[in-house]
Amino acid sequence: MGSVFRSADGAGVSKIFLTGYTPTPIDRFGREDEKILKTSLGATKSVPYEVCEEVDGLIEELKNEGTLVVSVEQTPKSVDYKTYIPTKDIAFVFGNEIDGVDEDIINKSDVCVAIPMSGEKESLNVSVCAGVILFHYRH
């Protein structure tokens, strides 16, 4: 997560929503996560974040505000991230390292984009994936 915060800072992300069991810079007991703080190099202080337990409510809220919800996942309906041109603000959904984005969230998303893979591995580390996507869409 520290790497995601650093990439988000560099790409000018306005806010990160942490959901599910995603590690947070400050745990529920108020303790700082030293690994996240170290790898973020202070980006946890420069990029606002919010911990959201209820993903469905967050997606609904974002959509009601006029934000596009874009899942980054390889599905039969995914489009190449380089060809998708958004028409308004975007909230990207990045999935679990192993299981990806939950099917229910994919179904609630406005679109799915994917990073084409050329090697033997089917996916990238989530922090690398976030870096590619955030920097591509930063303008």
Wavefront OBJ file of the C-alpha trace (Angstrom):
o trace
v 0.000 0.000 0.000
v 2.892 2.360 0.613
v 3.898 2.053 -3.039
v 0.326 2.744 -4.128
v 0.299 5.908 -1.993
v 3.580 7.043 -3.566
v 2.302 6.441 -7.090
v -0.962 8.172 -6.243
v 0.935 11.189 -4.961
v 3.077 11.360 -8.086
v 0.066 11.006 -10.368
v -1.941 13.681 -8.534
v -4.688 11.423 -7.172
v -7.163 13.399 -5.077
v -8.167 10.580 -2.699
v -7.691 6.895 -1.997
v -10.520 4.753 -0.652
v -9.300 1.718 1.283
v -11.831 -1.109 1.399
v -12.111 -4.678 2.551
v -9.023 -5.997 4.279
v -6.669 -3.561 2.554
v -3.995 -2.511 5.023
v -4.267 1.082 6.197
v -1.585 3.548 7.313
v -3.247 3.703 10.740
v -4.886 0.551 12.079
v -8.147 0.405 14.012
v -6.206 0.757 17.259
v -4.539 3.989 16.117
v -1.132 2.402 15.487
v 0.897 3.371 12.427
v 1.813 0.627 9.974
v 5.577 1.040 9.731
v 5.851 -0.849 6.416
v 3.297 1.400 4.713
v 4.846 4.536 6.168
v 8.329 3.503 5.065
v 7.441 2.609 1.477
v 5.130 5.606 1.028
v 7.934 8.065 1.905
v 5.362 10.367 3.460
v 2.692 10.037 0.755
v 0.215 8.834 3.384
v 0.300 12.435 4.628
v -0.001 14.072 1.182
v -2.749 11.917 -0.338
v -6.057 11.977 1.534
v -7.556 8.572 2.203
v -10.723 7.165 3.661
v -11.375 3.713 5.069
v -14.702 2.377 3.779
v -16.158 -0.834 5.108
v -19.100 -0.854 2.703
v -17.903 -1.072 -0.923
v -21.410 -1.147 -2.414
v -22.359 2.082 -0.661
v -19.130 3.735 -1.776
v -19.709 2.776 -5.414
v -23.262 4.086 -5.260
v -22.099 7.330 -3.645
v -19.373 7.882 -6.232
v -21.752 7.234 -9.104
v -24.323 9.619 -7.613
v -21.595 12.282 -7.544
v -21.027 11.725 -11.270
v -17.813 9.751 -10.939
v -17.080 6.853 -13.292
v -16.256 3.619 -11.504
v -13.617 1.761 -13.498
v -12.449 -1.672 -12.394
v -8.966 -2.684 -13.439
v -9.390 -6.361 -14.161
v -9.019 -8.905 -16.930
v -12.508 -9.981 -17.976
v -14.032 -10.957 -21.327
v -15.581 -7.460 -21.482
v -12.451 -5.521 -20.468
v -11.024 -2.955 -22.832
v -7.356 -2.143 -23.226
v -6.561 0.680 -20.801
v -4.773 2.584 -23.593
v -7.960 2.789 -25.691
v -10.451 3.816 -22.997
v -11.048 7.560 -22.862
v -13.014 8.677 -19.805
v -15.545 11.482 -20.053
v -15.466 12.573 -16.411
v -13.760 11.941 -13.066
v -12.740 8.341 -12.428
v -12.550 6.132 -9.372
v -10.382 3.108 -10.136
v -10.973 -0.195 -8.388
v -7.887 -2.358 -7.950
v -8.408 -5.898 -6.755
v -6.839 -8.442 -4.511
v -3.366 -9.681 -5.530
v -4.644 -13.240 -6.023
v -8.386 -13.036 -6.641
v -8.636 -9.707 -8.471
v -11.747 -7.531 -8.385
v -14.866 -9.234 -7.041
v -17.436 -10.128 -9.734
v -20.137 -8.152 -7.920
v -17.991 -5.001 -8.053
v -17.173 -5.619 -11.720
v -20.903 -5.776 -12.448
v -21.457 -2.460 -10.670
v -18.582 -0.759 -12.492
v -19.155 1.480 -15.476
v -16.345 -0.214 -17.373
v -13.437 -2.620 -16.892
v -10.011 -1.863 -18.267
v -7.090 -4.260 -18.462
v -3.361 -4.043 -18.972
v -2.411 -6.495 -21.746
v 0.151 -9.050 -20.615
v 2.797 -10.563 -22.895
v 4.704 -12.935 -20.628
v 3.812 -16.150 -18.882
v 2.343 -14.423 -15.836
v -1.275 -13.319 -16.058
v -1.102 -10.228 -13.891
v 1.032 -7.534 -12.314
v 1.615 -6.760 -8.658
v -1.215 -4.447 -7.594
v 1.139 -1.554 -6.818
v 2.732 -1.809 -10.285
v -0.716 -2.034 -11.881
v -1.854 1.037 -9.960
v 1.238 2.944 -11.084
v 0.656 2.121 -14.758
v -3.035 3.063 -14.630
v -2.733 6.180 -12.472
v 0.053 7.696 -14.541
v -1.722 6.871 -17.798
v -4.894 8.673 -16.703
v -3.360 11.513 -14.701
v -4.119 14.141 -17.293
l 1 2 3 4 5 6 7 8 9 10 11 12 13 14 15 16 17 18 19 20 21 22 23 24 25 26 27 28 29 30 31 32 33 34 35 36 37 38 39 40 41 42 43 44 45 46 47 48 49 50 51 52 53 54 55 56 57 58 59 60 61 62 63 64 65 66 67 68 69 70 71 72 73 74 75 76 77 78 79 80 81 82 83 84 85 86 87 88 89 90 91 92 93 94 95 96 97 98 99 100 101 102 103 104 105 106 107 108 109 110 111 112 113 114 115 116 117 118 119 120 121 122 123 124 125 126 127 128 129 130 131 132 133 134 135 136 137 138 139
